[in-house]
Amino acid sequence: MITPESMQELQRLLLTKQPSGSASSITPDVGSITPLSPIEARELQRKQFSRDPVIANMQKLGRSIKDFLVPKTPLETLSMIPAVKAAKIASKGTDLVNIGESLSDATQRLHKIMGNKGDKVSRDNYLKVRKIRDAQGHDVILKPGKKTKEIDTSYRMQHQARGLEPDAIRLDNLTKDISGNRAGYPRDFYTPKGQRIYSPGPRTANDEYGIANQQSYNMILKAKNKPNAEVVIYRAVPKNVKNINKGDFVTLSPKYAELHALSGYGRRGDEAGKVIKQKVKVKDLIWDANDVNEFGYFPVGKQ
C-alpha cells in the first residue's frame, strides 16, 4: 500500500511545487501543484537515467519489464489473477487427468464439469484432454510412479470407436442416450417391423451381411433394458493380438467378425487375421450410431 509520505515523494518527482502556504495551497506539506511542461518532463526523464547510452537503454528495458510484471494498483493485481490462473491451466494437459484414470474417463468427467460451469477454462480443459485422447487413444492410463501406460492398439488403424460421452448410446437402449435424451433409432426399432427396416436379414442363403444383421439384432433385443446382463462380443484382430481392449470396435455377430478377419492384416494388408471373443456386460457397449453390427467396448470402472 502507498503511504502518504510515498505519495508526497512521488508528487515531488513528477510535478512542480508552488510555495507552501500560498493562496492556492492544498496541503501544508506539498502545496498546490501544476503539471510539468513537455520540456520539463523530458528533462526530468533524462536525469533519471545514466548519461551512458548503453546503461540508459538497460535501465529503460528494466523499467519496462517491471511495469509489465508488477501491477501498479491493487485493482490491477486483482485483474491479473484470472489471466494467470487460466494461463497456468492452459499450459497443462495430462495434469488434468487423475492418476489411474484413462483419458476416456477423464474426457467424460471434464465434459460434465464444462456442462455444469459453462466457463472458458473448463471448456479449454475438456478440449485439451479430448485432443490428447484422440491422438494417443482411449487406453492411456496414468499410474503412480509412471507417466503413462499405452496399450498397443495400432491394429485399429483409423477405425476408432466412439467414447463414453454424455450423449453416448448404450446397448441396453438404442433409442436414447445415457443422459435420457431421445437419440439413436426411432422408437419402432424394437417393434416387429424394426428388423425389416433397420437391420434386414439375409435375402438369400449366402447373404453373409444379412446373416450378420440378424445375429446382431437378435442380441440387441435380448439386451434391451438389461444393462447388467452379459453378452459375448467378437472382434477381428491380427494373429499376434490376444485380448479385446478398452476402446476397441466390437460386434455382437460372429459372422460380422469373420468377414472382417478375412483380409486386411499383415504388412501389405493382404493377410487374414483371426476372431477373438469375450463375455462382457451390456452396459460396457456403446453403439457407433451407424451400424447394428458395430459397438465400442468401454467397460465401466475398468482402468
Sequence and secondary structure as in RCSB ss.txt:
>XXXX:A:sequence
MITPESMQELQRLLLTKQPSGSASSITPDVGSITPLSPIEARELQRKQFSRDPVIANMQKLGRSIKDFLVPKTPL
ETLSMIPAVKAAKIASKGTDLVNIGESLSDATQRLHKIMGNKGDKVSRDNYLKVRKIRDAQGHDVILKPGKKTKE
IDTSYRMQHQARGLEPDAIRLDNLTKDISGNRAGYPRDFYTPKGQRIYSPGPRTANDEYGIANQQSYNMILKAKN
KPNAEVVIYRAVPKNVKNINKGDFVTLSPKYAELHALSGYGRRGDEAGKVIKQKVKVKDLIWDANDVNEFGYFPV
GKQ
>XXXX:A:secstr
   HHHHHHHHHHHSEE  TT TT S TTT  EE   HHHHHHHHHHTS SSHHHHHHHHHHHHHHHHHS SSHH
HHHHHHHHHHHHHHHT SGGGS TT BHHHHHHHHHHHHHHH  HHHHHHHHHHHHHHHHH TT EEETTEEEE 
   GGGTT       TT  BTT TTB TTS B SS GGGGSTTHHHHHS   SSTT HHHHHHHHHHHHHHHHTT
 TTSEEEEEEEE TT  S  TT EEBS HHHHHHHHSS BSTTS B  EEEEEEEEGGGEEE SS TT EEE  T
T  
